Amino acid sequence: MTIVSAFLLPGSPLPQLRPDITPWGRIREGLSRAGKALAESKPDCVLVYSTQWFAVLDQLWITRARSTGVHVDENWHEFGEQAFDIHSDCALAQRCVDACNAAGIKTRGVDYDQFPIDTGTITATTLMGFGSASLPVVIAANNLYHSAEQTEQLGAIASAALQDKRAAVLGIGGLSNSAFRENIDLEKDHILSEADDKWNQRVLALMESGDIEAIRAILPQYSTEARPDMGLKHFYWLLGAMNASFKKATVHEYAPLYGSGGAIVQFDVQ
């Protein structure tokens, strides 16, 4: 099987920048556990889709061998900066570009010095321990005009393009996406509303049970009522990459991120 491990995780920088805050520290610990599981699956590369890397005109892929710099998140700049040094497998990324174009999805590579890598990708590579020369990434953008179905197709195309490789796949993005609009006691952070919390836990329970059809059935209502990050497009990406099949899932952590919902989920793809 091409995909040897699969994970859904939040893109917030808070677990990296302020792990001293209890709920954010729990997310950081969950990312560490997921990183160990990823390494144990022995992938050749990590296939990444982050809802925070926005594309508009075309589907984009990073085709630069090494991306370095210092990033300051646009929302959480007061908590500090994130240095990054991320290695990409350019040949594999080009395969994905070619495969997407062949499927009729207008696609191109991005190879620019100091190109702005998004917060979610930086946080994931840093806290989960990949993106090195020995375990490079293949990074896809979130085209804002792609539907959930098109995003699932994108994941399937990428997985097929890497069929001779062992790949871990990540979908980076949050659950309920409503945040506090006022200052709060950070140690008392919680999911903004009880309704959001119930929705998140319902979806996570279905993931744990591997009930894909039930998840598909409730996602439209979940998207309307809990407003998950980008309509949970990152989960559709994972479904596409996993050939719409997984046996069960393990929730490594679920915690608030300034009112929004964040979870680290590992899918059993064996």
C-alpha positions, 0 to 999 in steps of 0.5 A, spaced: 500 500 500 502 506 498 499 510 504 503 507 510 500 512 515 495 517 515 493 523 520 489 529 521 491 535 526 490 542 527 494 547 524 495 552 530 502 555 532 499 555 539 502 548 541 509 550 539 509 557 541 506 556 548 506 549 550 506 552 557 498 553 557 495 546 559 490 545 553 495 547 548 501 543 551 496 537 551 496 538 543 503 538 543 504 532 546 499 529 542 503 531 536 509 528 539 506 521 539 503 522 532 510 523 530 513 517 533 507 513 530 509 516 523 516 515 524 514 507 526 511 507 519 517 508 515 515 512 510 519 515 504 516 521 504 510 525 507 504 528 503 502 534 506 495 538 505 494 544 509 488 548 509 492 554 511 496 554 504 491 558 500 491 558 492 486 561 488 488 560 480 491 554 480 493 548 484 500 549 487 505 544 490 512 546 493 517 544 488 523 547 491 528 542 494 529 546 501 525 552 504 528 556 510 526 562 513 522 565 519 515 565 520 510 570 524 503 567 524 498 573 522 493 571 528 498 569 534 504 574 532 505 576 540 507 569 542 513 569 537 516 566 531 517 560 528 524 558 524 523 553 519 528 548 514 523 544 510 526 539 505 521 537 499 522 531 494 522 535 488 521 529 483 515 526 487 512 533 487 513 534 480 509 527 479 503 530 483 503 536 478 503 532 472 498 527 474 493 533 476 494 537 470 493 530 466 486 529 470 484 536 468 486 540 474 490 546 472 496 545 476 503 548 477 509 548 482 512 553 486 520 554 487 521 561 490 526 563 495 523 565 501 516 563 499 511 563 505 510 556 508 504 556 512 503 556 519 500 549 519 506 546 515 511 549 519 508 547 526 507 539 523 514 538 521 517 542 527 513 538 532 512 531 529 519 531 526 519 530 519 521 535 513 528 533 513 533 531 508 532 523 510 524 524 510 522 530 505 515 532 504 511 533 498 506 539 500 499 541 496 496 547 497 488 548 499 485 551 493 479 555 495 475 554 489 476 546 490 470 543 493 470 537 498 469 532 492 475 535 488 479 535 494 478 528 495 480 527 488 486 531 489 488 526 495 487 520 490 491 523 484 497 524 489 497 517 492 496 514 485 502 518 483 506 516 489 504 508 488 511 506 488 513 509 494 511 509 502 508 515 504 505 518 510 499 523 509 497 529 513 491 533 513 492 539 517 486 543 519 482 544 525 475 542 527 470 547 530 472 554 527 469 559 532 474 562 536 474 567 542 473 574 540 476 577 547 481 576 551 481 570 556 484 566 561 489 562 557 489 556 562 481 556 562 481 555 554 475 551 552 471 549 546 467 556 545 460 552 545 457 546 548 454 545 541 461 545 538 464 540 543 458 535 542 459 536 534 466 535 534 466 529 539 461 526 535 465 526 528 471 524 532 467 518 535 465 516 528 472 516 526 474 512 531 469 507 529 471 507 522 464 509 520 466 512 513 459 512 510 456 515 517 461 521 517 460 523 510 452 523 511 453 528 517 459 532 514 454 537 511 450 539 517 457 539 521 460 544 516 453 548 517 453 548 525 460 547 527 463 551 521 469 546 521 476 549 518 474 549 511 469 545 511 473 539 513 477 539 506 483 536 510 479 530 512 476 529 504 484 530 502 485 524 507 479 520 504 482 521 497 489 519 499 486 513 503 482 510 497 476 512 501 478 506 506 480 506 513 478 501 519 478 505 525 482 511 528 486 513 534 484 520 537 491 522 540 488 528 543 482 533 543 483 540 546 481 547 545 485 552 541 482 559 543 475 556 543 476 552 536 477 545 536 483 541 535 484 534 534 490 529 533 487 523 529 491 517 527 487 513 521 489 505 521 490 504 514 493 497 514 
